Amino acid sequence: MELVGRTLAESDLVIEDAHIVKANISESGISFPSLEPLEEKGLLALKLIFPSDALGLLLYAEVARCKAKDQGFEISINFMKMPERCHSILARTLMRAQMRHRRLETLDREAEDLRHLSS
């Protein structure tokens, strides 16, 4: 399974209308901005790519909410029938990302403290 994920992440596979967006992701779903609305209860096939981990997952999801925002829509989806192995990989990937984020925050605070001391 991990080999398949790495192959997906590293492949030059072209997917029509593919684009990169910043998203709020959890083990149960994703929330992300979109210029186009999606029909609530609509079904999606997603290719999630985590470049920092050289990892890709193919997942199915259902649109839970589509809310109009200033410039587009906020879409919330729930993953559907995710195999346990994919769920474990996603959980591990999210935990590593949170740890990286916390380390960067700590480094930023320490750098800020050093700047204040040297002033």
Buried (B, 14 or more C-beta within 10 A) or exposed (E): EEEEBBEBBEEEEEEEEEEEEEEEBEEEBBBBBBEEBBEEEEEBEEEBBBEEBBBBBEBEBBBBEBEEEEEEBBBBBBBEEBEEEBBEBBEEBBEBBEEEEEEEEEEEEEEEEEEEEEE
